[in-house]
Amino acid sequence: MSRPVFRCAETDSAALAQASGRWLRVLSVISFRVHDQRVARIPAKLLQGVIVVALLSPAAVATGATDSVSPARAAADDLQRVAIVGGSYFFQPDHVVVKAGRPLELAVRVEAGIIPHRFVLETVDGRSLADVPINETTKVLRFELPAGKYLFQCPNRLLFFKSHRERGMAGVLEVKE
């Protein structure tokens, strides 16, 4: 019995869906951990649909869906708005691009949890521009920044453990001309 060959062409979409269906039918339910707190269970048919749509989606290929750079949304009043969500040792997005010479509004919050976090925005040379505690309530910070790169992070640390920044809770705000 020969195995199906996967090619990235629209004409092979039926073969891909059929082959991935055979593979996924072996699994009745797939379990995984979410934020080290609870176990989620997903029916295999749902997962099959998600995989097939992701593999066949021309939009995912055309837009570079794996890119973590998030441009700011511009409002009618020329204000750039960016929403940053933090969580269990991450900020999403972790790379934000905005335009220089225009006001910037950062809306920062964290997902529900018991671990306290802070949002610190600083220049590359370490000068602090913002240092605020964050929680589930959105905090709005406004800036007008010159071109350059700015680092944001959560510097919190518990006793002798790694800091949140060292565990990946950091990112870059890039202001371009």
C-alpha positions in Angstrom: 0.0 0.0 0.0 1.4 3.4 -1.0 1.3 6.4 1.2 -0.2 9.7 -0.1 2.2 12.4 -1.2 1.3 15.9 0.0 1.9 18.7 -2.5 1.0 22.4 -2.2 -1.4 22.7 -5.1 -5.1 23.4 -5.2 -5.8 20.4 -7.3 -4.5 18.1 -4.5 -6.9 19.5 -1.9 -9.3 16.5 -2.0 -6.5 14.0 -1.7 -5.0 16.0 1.2 -8.3 16.1 3.0 -8.9 12.4 2.5 -5.4 11.4 3.6 -5.4 13.7 6.7 -8.9 12.2 7.5 -7.5 8.7 7.5 -4.7 9.7 9.8 -6.9 11.6 12.2 -9.6 9.0 12.4 -7.2 6.9 14.4 -7.4 9.5 17.2 -10.8 9.8 18.8 -9.9 12.6 21.3 -6.7 14.7 21.6 -5.8 16.1 25.0 -3.4 18.9 25.8 -2.5 21.3 28.6 -3.5 25.0 28.6 -1.3 27.3 30.7 -0.3 24.4 33.0 -3.7 24.6 34.7 -6.3 22.5 33.0 -6.6 19.8 30.4 -8.7 20.5 27.3 -10.1 17.8 25.1 -10.8 18.3 21.4 -12.7 15.9 19.2 -10.6 14.6 16.4 -13.1 15.7 13.7 -12.8 19.3 14.9 -9.0 19.1 14.8 -9.1 17.5 11.3 -11.1 20.4 10.0 -8.8 23.0 11.6 -5.7 21.2 10.1 -7.2 21.0 6.6 -8.3 24.6 6.6 -4.9 25.8 7.8 -3.0 23.7 5.2 -5.2 24.8 2.3 -5.7 28.4 3.3 -4.0 30.6 0.6 -4.4 33.6 3.0 -2.1 32.0 5.5 0.6 31.5 2.9 0.1 34.9 1.3 0.2 37.0 4.5 2.9 35.1 6.3 0.8 33.9 9.1 3.7 32.8 11.2 5.1 36.4 11.4 4.8 37.8 14.9 5.2 41.5 13.9 2.0 43.5 14.6 1.6 46.9 12.9 -0.5 49.5 14.7 -4.0 50.3 13.7 -4.4 54.0 12.7 -7.6 55.8 13.7 -9.2 58.7 11.9 -7.6 61.1 14.4 -4.1 59.9 13.4 -3.8 58.1 16.7 -2.0 54.7 16.4 -3.6 52.0 18.7 -1.9 48.8 19.7 -3.3 46.1 22.1 -0.7 44.0 24.0 -1.9 41.0 26.0 0.4 39.3 28.5 0.0 36.0 30.1 2.0 33.1 31.6 5.4 34.4 30.6 4.6 35.9 27.2 3.4 39.2 25.6 1.4 38.9 22.4 2.4 40.4 20.0 6.0 40.4 21.0 7.1 42.7 18.1 5.1 45.8 17.3 5.8 48.3 14.5 4.5 51.9 14.6 5.2 55.1 12.7 7.3 58.0 14.2 5.8 61.4 14.7 2.3 60.2 15.4 0.7 59.7 18.8 0.7 56.1 20.0 -1.8 54.5 22.4 -0.8 51.1 24.0 -3.6 49.2 25.6 -1.9 46.6 27.9 -3.5 43.9 30.0 -2.8 40.3 31.2 -4.9 37.2 31.0 -6.6 36.0 34.2 -4.3 34.5 36.7 -2.7 34.8 40.1 0.8 35.8 39.1 1.4 39.6 39.3 2.9 41.2 36.2 4.2 44.7 35.3 4.7 46.4 31.9 8.0 48.2 31.6 8.8 50.1 28.4 12.4 51.3 28.1 14.9 52.6 25.6 17.7 50.5 24.3 20.1 52.2 26.7 17.8 51.3 29.7 16.0 54.5 30.4 12.5 53.7 31.6 9.5 55.3 29.8 6.7 53.4 31.6 6.6 51.0 34.6 3.0 50.0 35.5 1.5 47.0 37.2 -1.0 45.3 34.9 -3.9 43.0 35.5 -7.1 41.9 33.7 -8.2 45.5 33.5 -6.8 47.3 30.4 -4.3 50.0 31.1 -3.9 52.7 28.4 -0.5 54.3 27.9 0.0 57.2 25.5 3.3 58.2 23.9 4.9 60.2 21.1 8.1 58.5 20.4 11.0 59.3 18.0 12.2 56.6 15.6 14.1 53.7 17.3 13.6 50.4 19.1 12.1 50.2 22.5 12.0 47.2 24.7 9.0 46.1 26.8 9.1 43.4 29.5 7.9 42.2 32.8 10.8 42.3 35.3 9.0 40.6 38.1 10.8 37.7 39.9 10.0 35.4 42.7 12.9 34.7 45.1 15.8 33.0 43.3 13.8 31.9 40.2 14.3 33.3 36.7 12.6 36.7 36.1 9.5 36.8 33.9 11.7 38.6 31.2 14.2 35.7 31.3 11.3 33.3 30.8 10.2 35.0 27.6 7.9 37.8 28.8 9.5 40.5 26.7 9.1 42.2 23.3 10.2 45.0 21.0 8.3 48.2 20.0 9.8 49.4 16.7 9.1 53.1 15.8 9.9 53.7 12.1 10.1 56.9 10.0 
